[in-house]
Amino acid sequence: MNLTSIFRFLPFLLLLVACNNNREFEEIYDSETGLTERIEYHPDGKVKARGLFKEGKEHGEFIHYDEFGNLEETSAYRDGVLEGILKVYYPNGKLKEETYYSEGVPVGWSYLYRENGEKKAAYQYIRFEDRYIATQRIKYNELGAIIVDSSHYMTVSSKHDTVSLGEELRLHFKLDAPFYGSKSQVRLNFGGFDETYRLIDPAATDTVNGNGLKAELVVLPKRKGKHVVRGRLEDFRVEQISAEEAKKRFKVEVENPEEIGNVTESVYIYFTKEFYVR
């Protein structure tokens, strides 16, 4: 803001403060940007929050402070909805939470921290069809080690992210924390999924069975440029149960209660892997 702008807004600012003896808030309008800065105060006069508004909606960076003046939260908005990184802090200044928002909902990895700065948990959020879900989670103990029994996540690795045309790309999937513990098995479903993991082309979908908690996907690209492999890792277990037990659990009719069959339970981790072909 230049000096001309400052002197132009000064009478308005002084009038607003004079009319608000409790000094609960101030608002300063900038005609050049069309934005209004709102500053809120604690009862003792310390700044409580400040942020920008556009046509009555949050639009820009927002900062919150506690009653002692410590940074409490930073966030960003676009047209009234969260858009960008939300950070929440402990009174000692250490980061408590860091989450990326898009269109008002969390997307990507969200991290939670303990007051000493060590990680407490991590969650991966994705847009799944018409909603957002947490597809992976990692819990940490106070020493920073992963609590496998409370976690469910995988890693995807490859030797290269760029290959030559005609060269194979091998993607290695490892289920680091299985949902069903020692009973878990894995398989991959890939191809035919859109960016929201909706299966739009079943004919283009293929399956790769895993080996234990690992699976390998070999891709042979036929064109140059950017490639995207999108799909899901199925973490499943197969359990033998009697027909009588199936009747109780799933409310199905059975002819022979003594017959033994299999039932499969599954949970999914969705993934997107990008690579380039030169």
WOPE-V355540 format. One record per residue. N is the residue number from 1. SS is DSSP state (@ for helix, = for strand, . for the rest). PHI is phi in whole degrees, 0 to 359 (999 if undefined). Layout:
n->N ss->SS phi->PHI
n->N ss->SS phi->PHI
//
This chain:
n->1 ss->. phi->999
n->2 ss->. phi->277
n->3 ss->@ phi->296
n->4 ss->@ phi->301
n->5 ss->@ phi->296
n->6 ss->@ phi->300
n->7 ss->@ phi->292
n->8 ss->@ phi->291
n->9 ss->@ phi->271
n->10 ss->@ phi->301
n->11 ss->@ phi->301
n->12 ss->@ phi->296
n->13 ss->@ phi->297
n->14 ss->@ phi->296
n->15 ss->@ phi->294
n->16 ss->@ phi->295
n->17 ss->@ phi->296
n->18 ss->@ phi->295
n->19 ss->@ phi->276
n->20 ss->. phi->238
n->21 ss->. phi->296
n->22 ss->. phi->284
n->23 ss->. phi->53
n->24 ss->. phi->287
n->25 ss->= phi->197
n->26 ss->= phi->226
n->27 ss->= phi->227
n->28 ss->= phi->234
n->29 ss->= phi->263
n->30 ss->= phi->248
n->31 ss->. phi->292
n->32 ss->. phi->288
n->33 ss->. phi->259
n->34 ss->. phi->76
n->35 ss->= phi->255
n->36 ss->= phi->246
n->37 ss->= phi->270
n->38 ss->= phi->248
n->39 ss->= phi->241
n->40 ss->= phi->256
n->41 ss->= phi->234
n->42 ss->. phi->287
n->43 ss->. phi->305
n->44 ss->. phi->274
n->45 ss->. phi->98
n->46 ss->. phi->287
n->47 ss->= phi->294
n->48 ss->= phi->262
n->49 ss->= phi->198
n->50 ss->= phi->211
n->51 ss->= phi->192
n->52 ss->= phi->252
n->53 ss->= phi->234
n->54 ss->= phi->227
n->55 ss->. phi->54
n->56 ss->. phi->84
n->57 ss->= phi->244
n->58 ss->= phi->301
n->59 ss->= phi->204
n->60 ss->= phi->130
n->61 ss->= phi->280
n->62 ss->= phi->234
n->63 ss->= phi->229
n->64 ss->= phi->239
n->65 ss->= phi->233
n->66 ss->. phi->277
n->67 ss->. phi->291
n->68 ss->. phi->260
n->69 ss->. phi->89
n->70 ss->. phi->280
n->71 ss->= phi->298
n->72 ss->= phi->248
n->73 ss->= phi->196
n->74 ss->= phi->232
n->75 ss->= phi->204
n->76 ss->= phi->220
n->77 ss->= phi->232
n->78 ss->= phi->221
n->79 ss->. phi->52
n->80 ss->. phi->90
n->81 ss->= phi->236
n->82 ss->= phi->299
n->83 ss->. phi->210
n->84 ss->= phi->130
n->85 ss->= phi->270
n->86 ss->= phi->261
n->87 ss->= phi->237
n->88 ss->= phi->241
n->89 ss->= phi->239
n->90 ss->. phi->282
n->91 ss->. phi->303
n->92 ss->. phi->277
n->93 ss->. phi->93
n->94 ss->. phi->286
n->95 ss->= phi->290
n->96 ss->= phi->257
n->97 ss->= phi->211
n->98 ss->= phi->219
n->99 ss->= phi->224
n->100 ss->= phi->266
n->101 ss->= phi->245
n->102 ss->= phi->223
n->103 ss->. phi->57
n->104 ss->. phi->87
n->105 ss->= phi->230
n->106 ss->= phi->290
n->107 ss->. phi->221
n->108 ss->= phi->83
n->109 ss->= phi->273
n->110 ss->= phi->245
n->111 ss->= phi->239
n->112 ss->= phi->245
n->113 ss->= phi->234
n->114 ss->. phi->278
n->115 ss->. phi->293
n->116 ss->. phi->271
n->117 ss->. phi->97
n->118 ss->. phi->284
n->119 ss->= phi->295
n->120 ss->= phi->252
n->121 ss->= phi->196
n->122 ss->= phi->218
n->123 ss->= phi->229
n->124 ss->= phi->253
n->125 ss->= phi->253
n->126 ss->= phi->227
n->127 ss->= phi->273
n->128 ss->= phi->245
n->129 ss->. phi->54
n->130 ss->. phi->254
n->131 ss->= phi->212
n->132 ss->= phi->248
n->133 ss->= phi->227
n->134 ss->= phi->269
n->135 ss->= phi->263
n->136 ss->= phi->223
n->137 ss->= phi->214
n->138 ss->= phi->227
n->139 ss->= phi->251
n->140 ss->= phi->240
n->141 ss->. phi->276
n->142 ss->. phi->292
n->143 ss->. phi->267
n->144 ss->. phi->91
n->145 ss->. phi->274
n->146 ss->= phi->288
n->147 ss->. phi->270
n->148 ss->@ phi->298
n->149 ss->@ phi->295
n->150 ss->@ phi->254
n->151 ss->. phi->245
n->152 ss->= phi->207
n->153 ss->= phi->203
n->154 ss->= phi->222
n->155 ss->= phi->237
n->156 ss->= phi->238
n->157 ss->= phi->223
n->158 ss->. phi->205
n->159 ss->. phi->293
n->160 ss->. phi->221
n->161 ss->. phi->258
n->162 ss->= phi->228
n->163 ss->= phi->228
n->164 ss->. phi->274
n->165 ss->. phi->301
n->166 ss->. phi->92
n->167 ss->. phi->265
n->168 ss->= phi->285
n->169 ss->= phi->245
n->170 ss->= phi->255
n->171 ss->= phi->257
n->172 ss->= phi->252
n->173 ss->= phi->251
n->174 ss->= phi->227
n->175 ss->= phi->277
n->176 ss->= phi->289
n->177 ss->= phi->229
n->178 ss->. phi->287
n->179 ss->. phi->291
n->180 ss->. phi->259
n->181 ss->@ phi->63
n->182 ss->@ phi->291
n->183 ss->@ phi->270
n->184 ss->. phi->288
n->185 ss->= phi->230
n->186 ss->= phi->228
n->187 ss->= phi->207
n->188 ss->= phi->253
n->189 ss->= phi->243
n->190 ss->= phi->217
n->191 ss->. phi->85
n->192 ss->. phi->83
n->193 ss->= phi->262
n->194 ss->. phi->271
n->195 ss->. phi->291
n->196 ss->. phi->258
n->197 ss->. phi->63
n->198 ss->. phi->275
n->199 ss->= phi->281
n->200 ss->. phi->256
n->201 ss->. phi->218
n->202 ss->@ phi->302
n->203 ss->@ phi->294
n->204 ss->@ phi->267
n->205 ss->. phi->268
n->206 ss->= phi->231
n->207 ss->= phi->232
n->208 ss->= phi->238
n->209 ss->= phi->281
n->210 ss->. phi->272
n->211 ss->= phi->240
n->212 ss->. phi->68
n->213 ss->. phi->257
n->214 ss->= phi->235
n->215 ss->= phi->211
n->216 ss->= phi->234
n->217 ss->= phi->242
n->218 ss->= phi->256
n->219 ss->= phi->246
n->220 ss->= phi->242
n->221 ss->. phi->291
n->222 ss->. phi->245
n->223 ss->. phi->211
n->224 ss->. phi->275
n->225 ss->= phi->108
n->226 ss->= phi->280
n->227 ss->= phi->235
n->228 ss->= phi->230
n->229 ss->= phi->253
n->230 ss->= phi->230
n->231 ss->= phi->180
n->232 ss->= phi->213
n->233 ss->= phi->261
n->234 ss->= phi->267
n->235 ss->= phi->260
n->236 ss->= phi->223
n->237 ss->= phi->223
n->238 ss->= phi->248
n->239 ss->= phi->238
n->240 ss->= phi->275
n->241 ss->= phi->220
n->242 ss->= phi->279
n->243 ss->@ phi->297
n->244 ss->@ phi->295
n->245 ss->@ phi->294
n->246 ss->@ phi->298
n->247 ss->@ phi->297
n->248 ss->@ phi->291
n->249 ss->@ phi->280
n->250 ss->@ phi->244
n->251 ss->. phi->58
n->252 ss->. phi->249
n->253 ss->. phi->277
n->254 ss->. phi->228
n->255 ss->. phi->268
n->256 ss->. phi->239
n->257 ss->. phi->300
n->258 ss->. phi->274
n->259 ss->. phi->294
n->260 ss->= phi->254
n->261 ss->= phi->223
n->262 ss->= phi->246
n->263 ss->= phi->232
n->264 ss->= phi->248
n->265 ss->= phi->246
n->266 ss->= phi->221
n->267 ss->= phi->228
n->268 ss->= phi->235
n->269 ss->= phi->239
n->270 ss->= phi->266
n->271 ss->= phi->217
n->272 ss->= phi->226
n->273 ss->= phi->234
n->274 ss->= phi->255
n->275 ss->= phi->209
n->276 ss->= phi->235
n->277 ss->= phi->242
n->278 ss->. phi->260
//
